Amino acid sequence: MRRRISRVLAGAAAVGAAATLAASAGVAPAGPSSAAERRQGSDLVNETFTRATADPRFIGYGSACLTGAPRGPVPGDGEHPLGGCREDPVGPVPPGNGAPHGYLQLTDAHNDQSGAVLFDSPIPATDGLDVTFEQWQYGNTSQVPADGISFFLTEGTARLTRPGAFGGSLGYAQKLPDDDPNAQIIPGVNGGYLGIGLDVLGNYFGDWEHRGNGCAQRSPAGTTFHVPAPGPNMVTVRGPGNGTEGYCWLDATTSNKTTSGPWPSTLPGRLQGDLSALPPNVTPEQAEALLEPVKRTVHVVVSPAPNPVVTVDIDFQDGKGFQRVLSFPAPEPVPSTYKFGFAASTGLFTDVHLIRRVVLKSERPLGSLHLTKEFAGWGEPGKRWNVIRYRFIVTNTGEEPLNTITIKDDLAEGLTCPVTTLAPGESVTCTGSHTVTEADRERGFVKNTATATGAREDDHTTVTSNESNLTVEVNEKTKPKHHPTKP
């Protein structure tokens, strides 16, 4: 499979993280602005979401849709290609068929919605990531605006089947609706690693409704129901989870992290915009002009593994530029690769949730050819643990076309790539496998190293990628695990 990575337009590079990391939530404004303070990573993605279509690696789930496309039927709860929004919108949403003035709409103001997109292409943890995006939360049709938007990371091998739960779970975490023991718990995102909640209502802060099941560290607000919600207008972070377990509370922008409330937010501005309505028959251009003053721009940096630190900066459109709001260590263990996405939700209370202009860079510059090796699963049915399947993602991160793409691995067999020529910004997913030996079983794991090579089109010079290592545990008495070898 060959994929196109959009080149970032000149002048649209994301603002990088400042060199000095803040020690806790509520850090004094520290928005980086000078060129010397910016990270010089490699450009990976630039998706505006203003058109009728989007980069096909962005997969939609639930209510996620494009206002730039013509309206159509309700997308449904599960996975779907990003297309037009529903024909019966609620709230002051941008008009449909609005390209080139469209948005990624995660929810309109219908109740109990959850919508998400996942960028289904892994990003190496060893190179970090730097993402900037615009977000809108506005136009509630209820007494209180709700709920919020989450920027999330999953393990690079994970694939979503649906968004996480609606309401206070912001499409990332799990939820037992209203803590009703007769209700069915709704799982969080598959393979969740990190969920940064831009939480307007404030329930994402608390562990009510079974958020954080099985976690040793619980939210300061505990598991009880709070009125009003315990963490309004707050950036709250939740960690790894899968299904109905995990998604533990990690940190938040509050000056009080004890179990005795209240928990005031330290954000220097409001996440929610004060636009309450759009005129009847508003045109896409008019809607764009009215929405522009109420956007918030968010900048998230995850420094390179093995000990990544996460920083969050927000521009509240108040003339002060980006302001550092949160800095915290990423949870352990760190996966070898990430996938990233966005989610949003409504519950009893509602808002319209939009995303635009997503710019993604590696936090550390990549070479001209980059390789990520991943565990792709076990062999045929009945032969589990006998054959390890590998996935090799090769990306041309240089400025010249590369031919004769080849994978070299000290153990993998049957190495194949569907294409062997990559234009600048293109990637290809190659495959291979290894048959587990008796010596592997005695050792308890299989560790191997891969590199990729290519030849420049102009002078045929060989280009070699980084080394990508992977260790897969092979023990029939326990469930096998896989993890990258730290450099």
QUIFENKA-V26650 format. One record per residue. SS is DSSP state (H for helix, E for strand, - for the rest). PSI is psi in radians with two decimals (* if undefined). OMEGA is omega as a letter, one per 20 degrees, with the letter a starting at -180 (999 if undefined). Layout:
BEGIN
SS_PSI_OMEGA, SS_PSI_OMEGA
END
This chain:
BEGIN
-_2.28_r, E_2.37_a, E_2.57_r, E_2.20_r, -_2.05_a, -_2.40_r, -_2.43_r, -_2.31_a, -_2.61_a, -_2.36_r, -_-0.04_a, -_0.27_a, -_2.55_a, -_2.57_r, -_2.27_a, -_3.01_a, -_2.59_r, -_2.69_a, -_-0.60_a, -_2.10_a, -_2.46_r, -_2.62_a, -_-0.44_a, -_3.09_r, -_2.72_r, -_0.48_a, -_2.57_r, -_2.63_a, -_2.30_a, -_0.76_a, -_2.17_r, -_2.43_a, -_-0.56_a, -_2.71_a, H_-0.57_a, H_-0.43_a, H_-0.19_a, -_2.49_r, -_2.49_a, -_1.08_r, -_-3.10_a, -_2.43_r, E_2.33_a, E_-0.81_a, E_2.43_r, E_1.77_a, E_2.04_a, -_-0.48_a, -_0.44_r, -_-0.17_a, -_-3.09_r, -_-0.24_r, -_2.90_r, -_2.93_r, -_2.15_a, -_-0.21_r, -_-0.23_r, E_1.94_a, E_2.36_a, E_2.64_r, E_2.53_r, E_-2.31_a, -_0.07_a, -_2.39_a, E_3.03_a, E_2.12_r, -_-0.26_r, -_-0.30_a, -_2.78_r, -_2.57_r, -_2.72_a, E_-2.75_a, -_2.86_r, -_2.25_a, -_-0.54_a, -_3.03_a, -_-0.46_a, E_-2.73_a, E_2.49_r, E_2.67_r, E_2.57_r, -_2.13_r, -_-2.72_a, E_2.78_a, -_2.91_a, E_2.71_a, -_-0.20_a, -_1.07_a, -_2.71_r, -_2.40_r, -_2.99_a, -_1.21_a, -_2.72_r, -_2.58_a, -_2.63_r, -_2.94_a, -_0.68_a, -_0.14_r, -_2.45_j, -_0.60_a, -_0.54_a, -_3.14_a, -_2.77_r, E_1.98_r, E_1.99_r, E_-0.68_r, E_2.68_r, -_-2.72_a, -_0.38_r, -_2.68_r, -_2.69_r, -_0.79_r, -_2.70_r, E_2.20_r, E_2.58_a, E_2.75_r, E_2.54_r, E_2.28_r, E_1.82_a, E_1.00_r, E_2.11_a, E_2.62_r, E_2.20_a, E_2.27_r, H_-0.48_a, H_-0.28_r, H_-0.10_a, -_3.09_r, E_2.68_a, E_1.91_a, E_2.37_r, E_2.41_r, E_2.71_r, E_2.47_r, E_2.60_r, E_2.29_r, E_2.00_a, E_3.02_r, -_0.56_a, -_2.54_r, -_0.24_a, -_-3.06_a, -_-0.61_a, -_2.51_r, E_2.50_a, -_2.81_i, -_-0.95_a, E_-3.11_a, E_2.50_r, E_2.43_r, E_2.20_a, E_2.74_r, E_2.48_r, E_2.89_r, E_2.51_a, -_-0.35_r, -_-0.11_a, -_2.64_r, -_2.25_a, -_2.68_r, -_-0.39_r, E_2.90_r, -_2.96_r, -_-2.98_a, -_2.76_r, -_-3.09_r, H_-2.39_a, H_-0.11_r, H_-0.11_r, -_0.53_r, -_0.13_r, -_-0.89_a, -_3.07_r, -_3.02_a, E_2.30_r, -_1.80_a, H_2.17_r, H_0.30_a, H_0.51_a, -_2.01_a, -_-0.29_r, -_-0.12_r, -_2.91_r, -_2.25_a, -_2.43_a, E_2.20_a, -_2.79_r, -_-3.00_a, -_2.55_r, -_2.33_r, -_0.58_a, E_2.42_r, E_-0.75_a, E_2.30_r, E_1.86_a, E_1.89_a, E_2.15_r, E_1.45_a, E_1.96_r, -_-0.86_a, -_-0.86_r, -_0.06_r, H_-0.32_r, H_-0.42_r, H_-0.55_a, -_2.83_a, -_0.26_r, H_2.69_a, H_0.48_r, H_0.30_r, -_2.38_r, -_0.44_r, -_2.33_r, -_0.19_a, -_2.41_r, -_-0.69_r, -_2.06_a, -_2.88_r, -_2.53_r, -_-0.48_a, -_-0.10_r, -_-2.77_a, -_0.15_a, -_2.82_r, -_2.31_a, -_2.39_r, -_2.06_i, -_3.07_r, -_2.60_a, -_-0.39_a, -_1.00_a, -_2.63_r, -_1.01_a, E_2.57_r, E_2.01_a, E_2.43_a, E_2.32_r, E_2.64_a, -_-2.71_a, -_2.55_r, E_2.82_r, E_2.24_r, -_-2.06_a, -_0.12_a, E_2.53_r, E_-2.52_a, -_0.84_a, -_2.53_r, E_2.27_a, E_-0.80_a, E_2.91_r, E_2.81_r, -_1.29_r, E_2.62_r, -_-0.08_a, -_1.95_r, -_0.35_r, -_3.04_a, -_0.03_r, -_1.97_a, -_3.10_j, -_3.01_a, -_1.46_a, -_2.47_r, E_2.50_r, -_0.12_r, -_2.38_a, -_0.18_r, -_3.12_a, -_2.40_r, -_-0.54_a, -_2.36_r, -_2.74_a, -_0.33_r, -_2.09_a, -_-0.29_a, -_2.74_r, -_2.57_a, -_2.65_r, -_2.48_r, -_0.54_r, -_2.46_r, -_2.81_r, H_-0.70_r, H_-0.72_r, H_-0.74_r, H_-0.73_r, H_-0.75_r, H_-0.65_a, H_-0.54_a, H_-0.50_a, H_-0.73_a, -_-0.28_a, -_0.22_r, -_2.80_r, E_2.39_r, E_2.28_a, E_2.44_a, E_2.05_a, E_2.27_r, E_2.30_r, E_1.97_a, -_2.84_a, -_2.52_r, -_2.77_j, -_-0.14_a, -_1.17_a, -_2.57_r, E_2.43_a, E_2.30_r, E_2.57_r, E_2.17_r, E_2.52_a, E_2.38_r, E_1.96_a, -_0.20_r, -_0.62_a, -_0.23_a, -_-0.05_a, -_-0.04_r, -_-2.82_r, E_2.38_r, E_2.27_r, E_2.18_a, E_-0.36_a, E_2.51_r, E_2.29_a, E_2.69_r, E_2.43_r, -_2.60_a, -_2.64_r, -_2.63_i, -_2.67_a, -_2.23_r, -_2.83_r, -_-0.56_r, E_2.74_r, E_2.71_q, E_2.63_a, E_2.76_r, E_3.12_r, E_2.53_r, E_2.82_r, E_2.84_a, E_2.76_r, -_2.92_r, -_-2.23_r, -_-0.61_r, -_2.81_a, E_2.90_r, -_2.92_r, E_2.38_a, E_2.09_a, E_2.67_r, E_2.56_r, E_2.78_r, E_1.22_r, E_2.10_r, E_2.11_a, E_2.31_r, E_2.69_r, -_2.58_a, -_-0.40_r, -_2.42_a, -_2.43_r, -_2.78_r, -_-3.03_a, -_-0.37_r, E_2.23_a, E_2.42_a, E_2.34_r, E_2.13_r, E_2.31_a, E_2.67_r, E_2.18_a, E_0.03_r, E_3.13_r, E_3.03_a, -_-2.70_a, -_2.74_r, -_2.39_a, -_-0.15_r, -_0.46_a, -_2.41_a, -_0.02_r, -_-0.60_a, E_2.18_r, E_2.24_r, E_2.40_a, E_2.65_r, E_2.27_a, E_2.01_a, E_1.98_a, E_2.24_a, E_2.29_r, E_1.74_a, -_0.16_r, -_-2.89_a, -_0.03_a, -_2.62_r, -_2.59_r, E_2.38_r, E_3.00_r, E_0.86_r, E_2.22_a, E_2.47_r, E_2.34_r, E_2.19_a, E_2.42_a, -_-0.22_r, -_-0.53_a, -_2.51_r, E_2.88_r, E_0.65_a, E_2.15_r, E_2.53_r, E_2.29_a, -_-0.47_r, -_2.73_a, -_0.17_r, -_2.30_a, E_2.17_r, -_2.85_r, -_2.27_r, -_-0.09_r, E_2.72_r, E_2.77_r, E_2.50_r, E_2.02_r, E_2.85_a, E_2.77_r, E_3.09_a, E_2.91_r, E_2.27_r, E_2.11_a, -_2.29_a, -_2.97_r, H_-0.64_r, H_-0.66_r, H_-0.74_a, H_-0.67_r, H_-0.65_r, H_-0.57_r, -_-0.06_a, E_2.83_r, E_2.16_r, E_2.25_r, E_2.88_a, E_2.44_r, E_2.63_r, E_2.81_r, E_2.60_r, E_2.73_r, E_2.95_a, E_2.32_r, E_2.47_a, -_-0.58_a, -_-0.81_a, -_0.10_r, -_0.32_r, -_2.38_r, E_2.32_r, E_2.27_a, E_2.40_a, -_3.12_r, -_2.78_r, -_2.42_r, E_2.05_a, E_2.61_r, E_2.41_r, E_2.21_r, E_2.14_r, E_2.38_a, -_1.71_a, -_1.95_a, -_-0.25_a, -_-0.27_r, -_2.83_r, -_2.20_a, -_2.60_r, -_2.87_r, E_2.50_a, E_2.68_r, -_2.70_r, -_2.16_a, -_2.47_a, -_*_999
END
